[in-house]
């Protein structure tokens, strides 16, 4: 199962260019598109050079793109039909925000106001969630009045969500009281999802936007500082990229793309930073399996125990879990190979209570 991120934004935010970069120019027909993107991880090649597998499989992130959002669409009911069915299953939302002045299209140049744009998108999401909470309350309150204790707990949670959404605050962070958010998971409330604000800057502002030591002729750092502050108040992360530049880079050979980035004063693509922001925000970690058939990266939530990680590979491995042979990444690097790590006593046998760590190289023993 891949981490999934829904990409949304106002019309003209550069969202389509970002998705074009994500898909390397391949588009799907219809209102929404989905694509899986490999997670860049230099450790995979290091591990492959040690064990010489037949194939190398990176972890992946699934991106879901929907049509551009217009201000006020909720008033006509458009948000629910156009967005919810495609976004309620994603793990996180990425809101693309224009951080550059649009050229004169007859009405004068349109200056950037990414914070106002973010508030506009968040308002639409909040109103959409509020509508779904109201509908659920009609059913739940009826059952609560009949004495159903579970319904009473859910009703209390829904009232708490309603009050928070009415105040213009996202559902994420709500005091659940005696309720459990798992009980309303089927509502697919968008403001309960982690959010990444994606600052889509002009190509010339990419360097100064990511490196404080570079000249900043357009004052992009001040704009980004304001966005960073807003992101902090809502528990969101901020990723900085130039969507148009990212789309152009996909058309270049890897070496040429790297040189082009360096000419802009950056060393990492915005897409890579975006993906890593999603991992950090959702508190996921990467572990590896390595053998002659394949070297593969897997993802699991931070705090997961060994059987849960085994289940990411196959449910039978989780069900028949016996123990895990674990080598930490640093120990593996020091030893030079999995075999050398075993000989040096760096490979440990761990049981069901072992909590997975970033970079673990694991072989699961199981019996079904």
C-alpha positions as a printed Julia matrix, in Angstrom:
368×3 Matrix{Float64}:
   0.0     0.0     0.0
   1.42    3.38   -1.04
   1.2     6.66    0.77
  -1.41    8.72   -1.09
  -1.56   12.5    -1.48
  -4.4    14.5    -3.04
  -3.32   17.6    -4.99
  -5.77   20.52   -4.87
  -5.6    24.23   -5.53
  -7.38   27.21   -7.02
  -7.53   27.55  -10.78
  -4.29   29.09  -12.03
  -2.25   27.97   -9.01
   0.07   25.8   -11.1
  -1.49   22.57   -9.87
  -1.7    21.11  -13.38
   1.98   21.85  -14.01
   2.89   20.12  -10.77
   0.9    17.04  -11.69
   2.48   17.08  -15.15
   5.87   16.98  -13.44
   4.71   14.2   -11.12
   3.47   12.09  -14.04
   6.35   13.07  -16.34
   3.84   14.52  -18.76
   1.42   11.57  -18.87
  -2.2    12.58  -18.29
  -5.31   10.54  -17.69
  -8.7    11.39  -19.08
 -11.54   12.46  -16.84
 -12.05   14.74  -13.88
  -9.32   13.18  -11.8
  -6.02   11.43  -12.39
  -3.91    9.11  -10.29
  -0.28    8.1   -10.58
   2.31    6.35   -8.44
   5.71    8.02   -8.12
   8.9     6.39   -6.88
  10.29    7.81   -3.65
  13.91    8.89   -4.22
  16.23    7.06   -1.81
  19.98    6.79   -2.39
  20.19    3.9     0.11
  18.55    1.55   -2.4
  21.49    1.68   -4.79
  23.98    1.24   -1.95
  22.11   -1.85   -0.8
  21.83   -3.15   -4.37
  25.59   -2.81   -4.85
  26.03   -5.03   -1.8
  23.7    -7.91   -2.75
  23.4    -7.6    -6.58
  19.68   -8.33   -6.88
  17.79   -9.01  -10.08
  15.66   -5.92   -9.5
  15.41   -2.87   -7.26
  11.97   -1.64   -6.17
  11.6     1.78   -4.5
   8.75    2.79   -2.24
   6.09    4.86   -3.94
   3.67    7.69   -3.33
   0.32    7.81   -5.12
  -0.79   11.27   -6.21
  -4.43   12.06   -6.9
  -5.16   15.17   -8.96
  -8.6    16.76   -9.32
  -9.88   19.74  -11.28
  -8.96   23.27  -10.23
 -11.1    24.72   -7.47
 -12.99   27.97   -8.02
 -13.79   30.29   -5.13
 -17.36   29.89   -3.93
 -17.9    26.51   -5.56
 -19.41   25.19   -2.31
 -22.38   27.51   -2.74
 -23.42   25.52   -5.8
 -22.62   22.15   -4.26
 -19.76   21.59   -6.7
 -17.1    20.69   -4.17
 -18.86   17.62   -2.84
 -19.5    16.0    -6.2
 -16.21   16.97   -7.79
 -13.77   16.42   -4.96
 -14.92   14.19   -2.13
 -15.27   10.93   -4.03
 -11.68   11.26   -5.25
 -10.06   12.68   -2.12
 -11.72   11.06    0.87
  -9.44    8.01    0.62
  -6.11    9.86    0.47
  -3.71   10.07    3.41
  -2.89   13.78    3.04
  -3.78   16.87    1.04
  -1.37   19.15   -0.8
  -2.7    22.66   -1.43
  -0.83   24.32   -4.31
  -0.51   28.09   -3.83
   0.61   30.64   -6.43
   3.55   32.68   -5.15
   4.29   34.69   -8.29
   2.61   37.57  -10.14
   0.51   36.42  -13.07
   1.02   38.4   -16.31
  -1.39   41.04  -17.5
  -4.4    39.39  -19.13
  -6.31   42.6   -19.79
  -7.16   43.42  -16.19
  -3.64   44.26  -15.05
  -1.07   41.92  -13.52
  -2.46   39.7   -10.77
  -0.25   39.84   -7.7
   0.3    36.8    -5.53
  -1.58   36.4    -2.25
  -0.92   32.77   -1.23
  -2.22   33.15    2.32
  -5.57   34.44    1.06
  -5.65   31.63   -1.49
  -4.95   29.09    1.24
  -7.75   30.5     3.37
 -10.11   30.29    0.4
  -9.33   26.6    -0.19
  -9.52   25.81    3.52
 -12.91   27.52    3.72
 -14.26   25.33    0.93
 -12.93   22.2     2.64
 -14.39   23.32    5.98
 -17.82   24.04    4.5
 -17.83   20.7     2.74
 -16.98   18.86    5.96
 -19.59   20.84    7.86
 -22.28   19.73    5.43
 -21.32   16.08    5.88
 -21.28   16.41    9.68
 -24.77   17.95    9.62
 -26.13   15.05    7.57
 -24.56   12.47    9.86
 -25.96   14.23   12.94
 -29.51   13.83   11.66
 -29.14   10.05   11.8
 -26.91    9.8    14.85
 -29.02   12.11   17.04
 -32.12   10.06   16.33
 -30.36    6.9    17.55
 -28.92    8.77   20.56
 -32.41    9.89   21.61
 -33.4     6.24   21.54
 -30.81    5.44   24.21
 -28.02    3.99   22.04
 -24.85    4.67   24.06
 -22.5     4.34   21.09
 -24.66    6.8    19.19
 -24.49    9.23   22.12
 -20.69    9.12   22.08
 -20.66    9.66   18.32
 -23.17   12.49   18.64
 -20.93   14.24   21.17
 -17.96   13.89   18.81
 -19.99   15.24   15.9
 -21.12   18.22   17.97
 -17.47   18.92   18.81
 -16.53   18.71   15.14
 -19.48   20.92   14.19
 -18.46   23.61   16.68
 -14.86   23.58   15.48
 -15.83   23.74   11.8
 -18.4    26.48   12.52
 -15.56   28.5    14.03
 -13.62   28.17   10.78
 -11.11   25.71   12.22
 -10.14   22.39   10.62
 -11.39   19.18   12.18
  -7.81   18.01   12.71
  -6.9    18.67   16.33
 -10.46   18.42   17.66
 -10.94   17.32   21.29
 -12.71   14.0    20.72
 -14.0    13.66   24.29
 -15.21   10.1    24.79
 -15.65    9.66   21.03
 -13.31    8.05   18.51
 -12.5     9.53   15.12
 -12.35    6.0    13.69
 -16.15    5.89   14.08
 -16.57    8.75   11.6
 -13.74    7.73    9.28
 -16.27    6.75    6.62
 -17.28   10.43    6.33
 -13.95   11.15    4.68
 -13.69   14.58    6.3
 -11.01   16.49    4.42
  -9.98   18.81    7.26
  -9.06   15.81    9.4
  -6.28   14.96    6.94
  -2.7    16.25    7.31
  -2.04   19.16    4.94
   1.01   20.3     3.01
   1.05   23.86    1.7
   2.93   23.84   -1.59
   4.46   27.23   -2.38
   4.66   27.4    -6.17
   7.3    30.06   -6.81
   8.71   31.58  -10.01
  11.81   29.88  -11.34
  13.99   32.86  -10.45
  12.79   32.75   -6.85
  13.51   29.06   -6.36
  17.12   29.59   -5.27
  16.54   32.44   -2.78
  13.38   30.7    -1.56
  15.36   27.64   -0.47
  18.79   29.15    0.3
  18.94   32.13    2.72
  22.46   32.95    1.52
  21.37   33.87   -2.01
  20.2    37.38   -3.03
  16.44   37.85   -2.78
  15.54   40.64   -5.26
  11.78   39.93   -5.24
  11.34   39.46   -1.49
  10.16   35.87   -1.85
  11.54   34.9     1.56
   9.19   37.31    3.33
   6.2    35.79    1.53
   7.36   32.28    2.34
   7.91   33.23    5.99
   4.27   34.3     6.2
   3.19   31.0     4.66
   5.41   29.08    7.04
   3.81   30.86    9.99
   0.31   30.05    8.7
   1.31   26.44    8.13
   2.51   26.25   11.72
  -0.8    27.47   13.12
  -2.67   24.69   11.32
  -0.15   21.91   11.98
   0.77   21.76    8.3
   4.09   21.47    6.49
   5.43   23.79    3.78
   7.09   22.59    0.57
   8.71   25.04   -1.87
   8.96   24.34   -5.58
   8.51   25.8    -9.04
   5.89   23.65  -10.78
   6.73   24.92  -14.26
  10.41   24.22  -13.72
   9.65   20.76  -12.36
   7.64   19.99  -15.51
  10.51   21.16  -17.72
  13.03   19.06  -15.8
  11.14   15.88  -16.64
  11.97   16.46  -20.31
  15.73   16.63  -19.68
  18.24   13.8   -19.19
  19.08   13.31  -15.52
  22.56   14.87  -15.77
  21.26   17.91  -17.65
  18.45   18.33  -15.14
  20.96   18.26  -12.28
  23.12   20.93  -13.94
  20.05   23.08  -14.59
  19.05   22.89  -10.92
  22.55   23.9    -9.86
  22.34   26.93  -12.16
  19.24   27.98  -10.2
  21.05   27.62   -6.89
  19.37   24.39   -5.73
  20.59   20.81   -5.47
  17.35   18.88   -4.99
  14.18   18.92   -7.06
  11.1    20.45   -5.5
   9.26   17.2    -6.15
  11.77   15.31   -4.0
  11.33   17.86   -1.19
   7.56   17.59   -1.6
   7.61   13.8    -1.23
   9.87   13.91    1.81
   7.6    16.55    3.38
   4.68   14.13    2.99
   6.63   11.35    4.69
   7.65   13.61    7.56
   4.16   15.03    8.05
   2.52   11.62    8.11
   5.24   10.16   10.34
   6.09    7.25    8.06
   9.45    5.49    7.95
  11.25    3.33    5.41
  12.65   -0.16    5.95
  14.3    -2.49    3.45
  14.33   -6.13    2.44
  17.35   -7.38    0.53
  18.11  -10.61   -1.28
  19.09  -12.01   -4.65
  15.58  -11.69   -6.12
  15.15   -8.04   -5.17
  16.11   -5.11   -2.99
  12.99   -3.26   -1.96
  11.97   -0.26    0.12
   8.79   -0.46    2.21
   6.94    2.11    4.26
   5.25    1.76    7.63
   4.03    4.19   10.26
   6.45    5.31   12.94
   5.9     3.26   16.09
   4.88    0.13   14.17
   6.05   -3.18   15.58
   7.73   -5.89   13.53
   4.61   -7.96   12.72
   2.85   -4.87   11.33
   5.86   -4.15    9.11
   5.8    -7.77    7.96
   2.17   -7.28    7.01
   3.17   -4.51    4.61
   4.86   -7.23    2.58
   2.14   -9.87    2.89
  -0.64  -10.63    5.36
   0.57  -14.26    5.63
   3.96  -13.05    6.91
   2.26  -10.99    9.61
  -0.07  -13.84   10.54
   2.74  -16.41   10.78
   5.39  -14.07   12.18
   8.09  -15.84   14.24
  10.89  -13.3    14.48
  12.77  -10.72   12.44
  16.47  -10.58   11.57
  17.26   -6.86   11.79
  20.36   -4.89   10.83
  20.39   -1.14   11.38
  21.41    0.94    8.39
  24.48    2.42   10.1
  25.68   -1.03   11.17
  25.2    -2.34    7.64
  27.22    0.52    6.16
  30.01   -0.07    8.65
  30.09   -3.81    7.94
  29.89   -3.45    4.16
  27.34   -6.19    3.47
  24.54   -8.15    5.15
  26.79  -11.2     5.46
  29.6    -9.18    7.05
  27.09   -7.61    9.46
  26.0   -11.1    10.57
  29.59  -12.21   11.08
  30.26   -9.07   13.15
  27.25   -9.8    15.36
  25.4    -6.68   14.14
  22.31   -8.56   12.97
  19.8    -9.0    15.78
  16.91  -11.42   16.26
  13.85   -9.4    17.28
  10.42  -10.57   18.4
   6.87   -9.31   18.1
   7.43   -6.29   20.36
  10.28   -4.81   18.33
   9.5    -1.24   17.2
  10.72   -0.6    13.65
  13.35    2.08   13.04
  14.18    4.18   10.01
  16.51    2.33    7.63
  16.19   -1.14    9.19
  17.2    -3.93    6.83
  14.98   -6.88    7.72
  14.46  -10.54    6.95
  11.21  -11.89    8.41
  10.93  -15.48    9.57
   7.39  -16.81    9.5
   5.36  -20.0     9.34
   1.77  -20.42    8.09
